[in-house]
Amino acid sequence: MADELGRKWDRCLADTALKTVTGVGIGIVFSVLFFKRRTWPVSFGSGLGLGMGYSNCQHDFRSQYMIHGRVVKDQ
């Protein structure tokens, strides 16, 4: 049980970090190319990344019977 919880936390933190960094990167690109170097696209991208990571973590921790996207059936 503790090992599974540790794996969920690791997946959650890695997924959130990846989505946040990707959002910041896309925000920088949009800021430079389209919005005359304003800062709001970077903030918006990082917020989207954090929100998506948080939502995935909530789903992962609340679904007790899901293991890597497969439903575990009680027999």
Residue pairs with C-beta under 8 A, 6 or more apart in sequence:
8 60
8 61
11 60
12 53
12 56
12 57
12 60
12 61
15 53
15 56
15 57
16 49
16 50
16 53
16 54
16 56
16 57
17 53
18 53
19 48
19 49
19 50
19 52
19 53
19 56
20 46
20 49
20 50
20 53
21 49
22 45
22 49
23 45
23 46
23 47
23 48
23 49
23 50
23 52
24 42
24 45
24 46
24 49
25 45
26 45
27 41
27 42
27 43
27 44
27 45
27 46
28 41
28 42
28 45
30 41
30 45
31 37
31 38
31 39
31 40
31 41
31 42
34 41
35 41
60 66
65 71
65 72
66 72
